Amino acid sequence: MFSILTVCTGNICRSPLGEQLLAQQLADLADVRVASAGTGALVGHGMPDQSLAIARSLGVVDPESHVSRQLTPELLDESDVVFAMAREHRRAIVELNPRVSKRVFTLREFARLADATSDDDLRAEFAPGPFGGDVPSSPVERLRAGVAAVAAGRGMLPPLADPLGDDVVDPYRRSQDVYDQSTREIVPAVSSIVSLLRRALALEV
């Protein structure tokens, strides 16, 4: 199983929406599981009305079923890639479980890197190593190799003029305009992530 985890603070606005959109767009892939958690979760709470309305407008089925939960080291260990909603969450994740540092990104950071990852970059990650080894063949192996190809691009892109460009704004208890802004930041990032994962699955090597 290839496991994706999205993380924000309370696990009621940003990370559930990211989770639901990723699950929706990858629903045909039996080997993919998507979950979410919070660094300071409002444990047991559902999504606020604004988030529920946005999720429904984007075609999410039954967003009311979401229940917030606290992030744990075990959840991180079980995840093949972790999408933090902001840099503060990425830092908290690495502090909680340093073993996962190479597979933790902010959602928008991974999307930027994914858009810059070419098929040749993917093929390089799929190639056998200098001491042999098999070309990834199963869907899970291919998806993990895709994440590794994206991770290899870290440090290759020029830094953002505004570091906040890698964060998704927190809309909790704020205006509808902020909820809409947060959604506009999440939706294209999810699309880029899904595109990268599907390229990794379909690539001929």
N, C-alpha and C positions, 0 to 999 in steps of 0.2 A: 504494500500500500504506500502511495506517495501522499504525505500529509502536509497540508498547508495550514499555518496558524496566523491569524491576524490579531494585532494587539493594540489597544489604546489604554486610556486610564480607567474609566468606569465600566467599559465593555457594554455600553448601552446605545451609543450613537455611531461613532466612526468604524470601529472594528466589526460590529455586527453587520453593518451595511457592506463593508468590504467582503466579509465572509459570505454573505448571502449572494452578492453579485458574482463572486468567483464560483460558488457552488452552482449557481444558475447556469453560468456560461460553460462550466465543465461537467455538467450533469450527465453527459453521455459517456463519460470516462469512468468505468467501473473501478479503476485502480486509484482514483483520487478521492481524498477525504479532506474537507475544509472545516476548520473550527476557529473559535476566537476566545479571547480571555482579556482580562484587564490587569494592569499593574496596581491599581487601587480600586478593584471592582466593587460596584454596588451589588454585592452578591444577592442573587435571587430576583433582581429587578428585570423588568422587560424594557423594551425600547420606548422612548417618549413618543408622544403622539406625532410630533413633526417628523421624526425618523420613520415611524410606521407609515405615514402618508407618502413619504419619499420612496420607501422600499416598494410599496404597492404600485406607485406610479411607474416604477422601473420594472414591473412584472414579477417581483418576488412573491412567491406563494407562501402564505402563512407566516409573515414576519412576526406575528404575535407569539409564536412559539419560542422565540429567543428568551433565554434566561442567563443573566450575567453570571460569570464565574471568575474566580481569582486565578491569575497566572501562577504556575508552579514550575520548579525545575524539571519535574517529570513531564509536564506538557511540552516543554521545550525540547527535551531529549527525544520525544516521540515525533518531532516535526522535521521534515526535510527542508523546509524553507519557512522563515518567519518574517511577516510583513508588519513592521511597526508603523503606526500612523504618524509619528513624529520622532525627531531625533532624541527627545527626552526618553521616549519609550525604548528606543534602540539601546541607549545607554543603560537603562534599568534592566533590560533583558540580559545584556552581557554581564552586568554585575551579579545578577541572579544565577546565571549559568554560563560561565565563560567558555564552556566547551562548544557552544553554538555560535560563537562570534562570526565564523566564516559564512554562516548561512542566515544571518540576520541583516535585513535591509529596511529602510523606510519604504513604504509602498511606492512613493513617487520616485525615490532613488532607483529602485529596481526597474521601474518602468523606463526611466531614462536610459539605464544601462541596457535593458532589453532591446529598446529601439536601436541602439548602436551596435548590437551584437549581430554580426552577419552570419549567413549560412556557413561560410568558411570558418568563422570562429567556432561554430557548433561542431563542424567536422573535425577541427583540431582537438576538441575535447573528446570526441567520439573515437579518435584514432587509438590503436593500441599503444601502450607505453613503450619506452626503449627496451624494457626487459620482458616484453611480451604482454599478454593479457588479452581479454576478449573485448571486441567491440560491443558497446551496450546494445542489447537486443530487446529485452522486455520493456514494456511501457514505463515501468517504474525506473529502470536503469536509465532510459532515455531522458526522462524528466529530471532525474538527479544530475545527469550530465549537462542538461540544459541550464540548470541553476549554476553548476560549476563554471560553465562558459560565461555566464553573466558575471559571476564573482571575479573571474579572471580579468574582466574589464575595469575593475575598480582602480582608480588612480590614473586611468587612461583618458578620461574625459576632462575637459577644463572645468574648474570649479564654477559653481553658480555665482552670479553676481550678487544674488540675494539668497543666503543659505536657507531662508524660510521656504524656498521653492521645493525643498525636499520634504516639507511637512504638510500634513492635512490639517486645516484649521479646526479647532474644537468648537462645535456649535452649542454644546450643552448649556441650557438656560440662557441662550442668546436669541437674537432675532431670527425671523424666517430668512432674511437675506443671508445671514451667516450659515444657516443650514443649507441654503442653496449653494453658497460658495463651497462649502465642504463637499457637497455632492459633486460639483463640477470638478473638484480636484480628485475625487475618488474614481469616478466613472472612466475617464480616459486612461488612468493608470491601470485599472483592472483590465481594460481592453488590450493594453500593451503587454501585460503579463500573460493573459490568455493567448495572445498571438505568439509569443515566444514559446510557451509550453507546447502549443500545437505544432509549431515549426520543428521543435525538437522531436516530436513524435513522428512527423511525416518525412523528415529529412532522409534523402537517399545518401548512403555512405559507401 
